[in-house]
Amino acid sequence: MHRTLVFLWLVLLNVAATVFCAPQEDPALTYRENKFLEEEYALAKAPGFYFLFDLRNKRIELKSKGIVLRTWKSQRVRFWGSPVPFRALALTRKTALTLPQRKVLNAGEEETAPKPQAKPGEFELEALEIKDMPRVFALELEDGTNISVVGKEKGVKKFWSFLKWHVGMPLKTLKLHQKKRTMSLVEISFDDPKEGQALYWALTEGIKGLVWFPNGKLGID
């Protein structure tokens, strides 16, 4: 009898520990996850491609009908500013210091003759190759979120980037706050510059997608 009572007591303690010590589910996070899934489901039902920036896992995906067509794994991701909305956003603009260009030969010219460059935007994206794409560029979403793809930094460039991010960004945020404005900035870098070029090539203006960053902390490396 005594052993039975002890056994029952241990069972009750184990149940209590399981119920009260188990991590409680965050209702806000659950809501965001459900909202995110609803938005992706809507994108998956529509024809065409869409993108997914998973900042927490440093992963970018190009998808269609819910199927992953291409994945980019970034070596570094940093985020600053206001949370990105949990809804589908269109890519409104791509900017780069050096826009995609291709040299053109006029009829009758030889291969060795000087070749005039085509004006940016003269060629359709499909006519250009990944090697024609810029390595450093910015993607602007319809809500104003800016996603910058930067090169791998070393030495002085790395130190300057550190100052720009940790000193310049707070000052810029303060200035915007005084004007009652906000910003959302994502910075991504790849060890292999070809990955960034492929991303620029794949994401055409007008494509819609989602940015998933549920914890909302400032700056992740």
Secondary structure, DSSP 4 states (H G I P E B T S, - for coil): -HHHHHHHHHHHHHHHHHHHHSPPP-HHHHHHHHHHHHHHHHHHHSSS-EEEEETTTTEEEEEETTEEEEEEE-SEEEEEESPPPSS-EEEEEEE-SS----B-PPTT--TTS--PBPPTTSS-GGGS-GGGS-SSEEEEETTS-EEEEE----HHHHHHHHHIIIIIHHHHHHHHHHTT---EEEEEE-SSHHHHHHHHHH--TT-EEEEE-TT--S---
